[in-house]
Amino acid sequence: MHIDIQYLPSLEYCALIFTESQIEFEVFENFPKQTYRNRSYILGANGVELLSIPIIQGASGKQLTKDVQIDYSQDWMRKHKGAIQAAYGKAPFFEHVEPFIDQIFAKKSKFLVDLNIQFLNTIARFLQKKPQFSFTESFNDAADHSYWNVIDSKKEFSARNIYIPVAYRQCFGTEFVPNLSVLDLIMNYGIESREILQKSLNK
């Protein structure tokens, strides 16, 4: 499967990619703004929260995804860690997942792609399902089995017909909130998350 690489990706995205044996991430695209590539959504006490990673803008205004660097001059990392702690500190699997998050953030990856792949590898560990990950070596706009740019943050997931919400116990609220970051599911269900993801994919 050919697809863009996203930050702490949604249930829709993970339900899709973790059914595959091989995933090729498109990194030679012109990096688009305001997408899941550097954004994620979690559920806190006050509702859905956006986690956004600031990036260093390219000199020309455009840059390839593989070249996008994270802006550590902004205090985003402390805010993300604090938001995750506040949202999931009492979740059943927080103590199992949180050390991996700390380790990844502590590395302070220079490039966004490197940070995102580390989180995907950690997610794969908890799902006990690991596709073979690779990266494009040039822009591949004619790839077979491509979902590049399909999972778009500006459109409702229901319009894509990929993800079917399967309700599970969440830390906050009385009504289930669908298609959050997969982190929301893993914090609450651990290894059982894999079965819920499998049921969430519209096959």
Backbone torsions as a table, in degrees:
resi	resn	phi	psi	omega
1	MET	NA	138.1	177.9
2	HIS	-105.8	126.1	-174.4
3	ILE	-159.0	160.5	173.7
4	ASP	-76.1	161.2	-178.0
5	ILE	-105.0	130.8	-169.5
6	GLN	-121.0	161.2	-176.8
7	TYR	-91.1	125.2	-178.4
8	LEU	36.1	64.1	-162.9
9	PRO	-66.7	166.5	-175.7
10	SER	-71.9	166.0	175.5
11	LEU	-60.8	-38.9	178.4
12	GLU	-57.6	-50.2	-178.8
13	TYR	-61.6	-46.7	-176.7
14	CYS	-71.0	-36.6	175.8
15	ALA	-59.0	-35.9	-178.6
16	LEU	-74.2	-52.5	-170.9
17	ILE	-76.9	-27.8	-175.9
18	PHE	-85.0	10.6	167.9
19	THR	-97.7	-6.0	-174.8
20	GLU	-98.3	156.6	176.7
21	SER	-93.0	-25.6	-179.2
22	GLN	-137.5	132.0	179.1
23	ILE	-124.2	127.0	174.9
24	GLU	-110.6	118.2	-178.6
25	PHE	-90.1	131.8	178.7
26	GLU	-80.9	113.1	-178.5
27	VAL	-120.2	0.9	178.3
28	PHE	-102.8	12.5	172.0
29	GLU	-73.3	159.2	166.6
30	ASN	-73.7	123.3	-173.9
31	PHE	-60.2	120.4	179.3
32	PRO	-90.6	144.9	-179.0
33	LYS	-84.9	159.3	174.5
34	GLN	56.0	51.6	177.7
35	THR	-130.2	176.3	178.2
36	TYR	-68.7	-6.2	-178.6
37	ARG	-62.5	-31.0	176.6
38	ASN	-133.6	24.5	179.9
39	ARG	-133.9	148.7	177.3
40	SER	-151.2	158.2	-178.1
41	TYR	-126.1	129.3	177.1
42	ILE	-122.7	171.5	-178.9
43	LEU	-112.7	116.2	178.4
44	GLY	-112.1	-171.8	-177.3
45	ALA	-63.6	-27.8	-178.8
46	ASN	-100.5	14.2	178.3
47	GLY	108.4	-157.9	-176.7
48	VAL	-71.6	133.0	-179.8
49	GLU	-119.7	138.3	176.9
50	LEU	-90.8	129.7	170.2
51	LEU	-109.2	119.3	-176.7
52	SER	-127.2	131.2	179.4
53	ILE	-94.0	121.1	176.7
54	PRO	-73.1	144.8	-179.0
55	ILE	-121.9	159.2	175.2
56	ILE	-85.2	121.7	-176.1
57	GLN	-71.0	142.7	176.3
58	GLY	-67.0	153.3	-177.1
59	ALA	-59.6	-34.7	-177.6
60	SER	-92.9	-1.5	-176.2
61	GLY	92.2	-19.5	177.7
62	LYS	-121.4	147.0	175.2
63	GLN	-157.3	155.5	178.0
64	LEU	-75.5	149.6	180.0
65	THR	-55.1	-39.6	-178.1
66	LYS	-63.5	-20.4	-176.7
67	ASP	-100.1	-2.0	-175.6
68	VAL	-70.1	123.2	179.9
69	GLN	-103.3	147.0	179.8
70	ILE	-81.8	139.3	-179.5
71	ASP	-92.4	102.4	179.9
72	TYR	-89.5	2.5	174.9
73	SER	-73.0	-17.5	176.1
74	GLN	-97.5	151.5	-172.2
75	ASP	-88.5	41.1	-173.7
76	TRP	-70.7	-35.2	-173.4
77	MET	-65.7	-43.8	177.1
78	ARG	-62.1	-40.0	-179.5
79	LYS	-66.0	-42.0	179.2
80	HIS	-64.4	-45.8	179.7
81	LYS	-62.7	-40.4	178.8
82	GLY	-66.3	-40.0	179.3
83	ALA	-66.4	-40.1	179.1
84	ILE	-66.8	-41.7	177.5
85	GLN	-61.4	-45.9	-178.3
86	ALA	-66.4	-37.4	-177.1
87	ALA	-76.1	-37.6	-168.6
88	TYR	-125.0	8.6	-178.0
89	GLY	-56.4	-27.9	-179.8
90	LYS	-104.0	7.2	178.5
91	ALA	-71.1	150.5	-175.0
92	PRO	-57.3	-31.6	-174.1
93	PHE	-112.4	14.6	-178.7
94	PHE	-56.8	-45.8	-176.4
95	GLU	-65.6	-23.0	178.0
96	HIS	-83.3	-34.5	-173.4
97	VAL	-89.8	-39.0	-171.9
98	GLU	-57.3	-38.7	178.2
99	PRO	-60.1	-34.5	178.1
100	PHE	-68.4	-38.6	177.2
101	ILE	-62.9	-45.0	179.1
102	ASP	-60.3	-42.7	-179.7
103	GLN	-62.8	-41.4	-178.8
104	ILE	-66.9	-47.4	179.0
105	PHE	-63.3	-36.4	-177.9
106	ALA	-63.0	-25.7	180.0
107	LYS	-71.0	-22.2	-179.3
108	LYS	47.9	59.0	180.0
109	SER	-53.0	137.3	-179.7
110	LYS	-70.7	-40.3	-173.8
111	PHE	-106.8	142.3	-179.8
112	LEU	-60.0	-40.3	-179.5
113	VAL	-58.7	-41.4	-179.0
114	ASP	-64.9	-41.8	177.5
115	LEU	-62.6	-45.8	-177.6
116	ASN	-63.9	-38.7	-178.6
117	ILE	-71.3	-32.6	176.5
118	GLN	-63.5	-42.4	178.2
119	PHE	-67.0	-38.2	178.4
120	LEU	-65.2	-37.9	177.0
121	ASN	-64.5	-37.5	177.2
122	THR	-67.8	-42.3	176.5
123	ILE	-59.5	-44.4	179.0
124	ALA	-59.8	-36.8	179.5
125	ARG	-62.1	-44.1	-178.6
126	PHE	-74.8	-27.6	176.5
127	LEU	-83.3	-12.0	-176.0
128	GLN	52.8	43.9	179.3
129	LYS	-150.4	113.4	-171.6
130	LYS	-124.3	101.3	170.8
131	PRO	-66.5	164.4	172.8
132	GLN	-84.0	118.2	-178.4
133	PHE	-93.8	139.3	174.0
134	SER	-146.2	170.3	-179.1
135	PHE	-122.8	148.8	176.2
136	THR	-65.4	153.1	177.6
137	GLU	-106.8	-4.4	172.0
138	SER	-161.8	168.2	-178.4
139	PHE	-66.8	124.1	-173.7
140	ASN	-112.7	82.1	-177.5
141	ASP	-86.5	1.4	179.4
142	ALA	-121.6	26.1	-176.9
143	ALA	-67.7	143.7	173.1
144	ASP	-75.9	151.5	175.5
145	HIS	52.0	52.2	-175.4
146	SER	-100.5	134.8	171.2
147	TYR	-120.0	21.7	179.4
148	TRP	-61.0	129.5	178.9
149	ASN	65.8	11.3	-179.4
150	VAL	-81.0	-46.5	-178.4
151	ILE	-83.3	91.5	-169.4
152	ASP	-106.3	127.2	-177.7
153	SER	-67.0	-17.7	-176.9
154	LYS	-85.7	-4.6	-179.2
155	LYS	-123.9	148.6	178.0
156	GLU	-66.7	141.3	-179.5
157	PHE	-60.7	-30.8	-177.2
158	SER	-62.4	-24.0	-179.7
159	ALA	-73.6	-17.1	-175.6
160	ARG	-95.6	-21.2	176.8
161	ASN	62.5	34.0	177.4
162	ILE	-101.2	-43.2	-169.6
163	TYR	-110.9	129.7	174.1
164	ILE	-111.2	114.0	-177.3
165	PRO	-59.0	127.3	172.2
166	VAL	-114.0	111.8	-174.7
167	ALA	-65.9	140.6	175.0
168	TYR	-141.8	167.7	-179.9
169	ARG	-68.9	126.4	176.7
170	GLN	-114.5	163.9	-174.0
171	CYS	-73.5	-29.2	-175.2
172	PHE	-132.4	153.8	174.3
173	GLY	86.6	162.8	179.6
174	THR	-104.9	-16.4	177.6
175	GLU	-112.1	136.4	-179.2
176	PHE	-63.8	133.9	176.0
177	VAL	-105.7	113.8	-175.5
178	PRO	-82.2	160.7	168.0
179	ASN	57.3	38.4	170.2
180	LEU	-77.6	-176.7	171.4
181	SER	-56.9	145.8	176.1
182	VAL	-59.0	-20.0	176.9
183	LEU	-57.5	-37.1	179.6
184	ASP	-60.2	-41.8	-179.8
185	LEU	-71.5	-46.8	-176.4
186	ILE	-65.4	-38.1	178.1
187	MET	-61.0	-32.4	-176.7
188	ASN	-93.3	-25.7	-171.8
189	TYR	-129.2	-7.4	177.3
190	GLY	56.4	-132.9	-177.2
191	ILE	-63.0	-27.0	178.3
192	GLU	-64.5	-14.2	179.4
193	SER	-58.4	-32.7	-177.2
194	ARG	-60.6	-43.0	-179.8
195	GLU	-65.6	-40.5	178.9
196	ILE	-64.6	-41.2	177.9
197	LEU	-61.5	-42.8	-179.1
198	GLN	-61.2	-38.1	178.6
199	LYS	-72.8	-20.4	-176.4
200	SER	-82.3	-14.2	-176.8
201	LEU	-86.4	126.5	178.3
202	ASN	-80.2	94.8	-175.3
203	LYS	-84.1	NA	NA
